[in-house]
């Protein structure tokens, strides 16, 4: 569960937990996502196509043990996708 710490406005996250990322990309982005999270417990669910059909988005839920792992996965996804939210 994540809450905002009142002192410094950073999220206070209780690890371990499943963390969700929204990944937006094109082409074989699902295969690339799978390679990034293959060694972790995860779920990848189709979300939608962009209105023009150029991009596709997925909801990616990954079991993370700590902040470093969460950020590491975010950065790895960011390196293969157009956007990661």
N, C-alpha and C positions, 0 to 999 in steps of 0.2 A: 504494500500500500504506500502511496506517495502523498505527502502533504508538503506545504510550503513552510519552511522555517521562517518565523517572523523576524529573526535577527538579521539575516542576510539575503532573504528572498530566494534561496536555493531550495530545490526539492529535497525533502527528507524521505529517503526511500529505505524500506525494510527489505533487505536481501536475505536469502535468494527469493526470486520471483520470476514470473513470466512477464517479459517486457514486449510491448507491441511497437512495431515500426510500420509506417506506411511507405512503401517503396514504389516509385514511379519511374518507368523506363520504357524502352522499346525493344523490338526484336526478341532475342532469346533471354530476356531479363530474368524469367523464372528459373532457367537453368543456372544462371549466374548467382542468383540468390541462394539456390540450393547448395552450390559449392561453398558459399560463405558460411552457411549455418549447418552444414552436413554433420559436423562432429558434435553438435549441440542438440538437446531436445527442442524440437520446434514444430510449428505448423505454418504452412504457407497457404493463404486463401486468396483466390481471385477477388478483386474489388470491383473494378470497372475499366472500360475503355474511355479514352478522352473523346470529346464530341467529334473531333475530326478523325478519330481512329488511329492516330499516329502513336499515341502512348497507351500504356496499360499499367494499372496499379494493382498492388498486392498488399494485403495485411499480413505481416510477418510477426509471429509471436515466438519468442525465444526465451528459454529458461536461462537466466543469468545469475551468477553467484555473487557478483560485486560490481561496484561502479566502474572499475577499470575494464572489466569484461563487457559491460553494457556499452561503454564509449568505444571500445575496440571494434565491436560488431557494427556500431553506427558508422564508424569511419570506413570499415571494409565495405559496407553497403553503399556508402556515399561514393566510393571509388568506382562502382560499377553502374550506378543509376543516375538518372537525370536529377531526381530529387529524393530525399529521405526525410520523412517527418516523424 
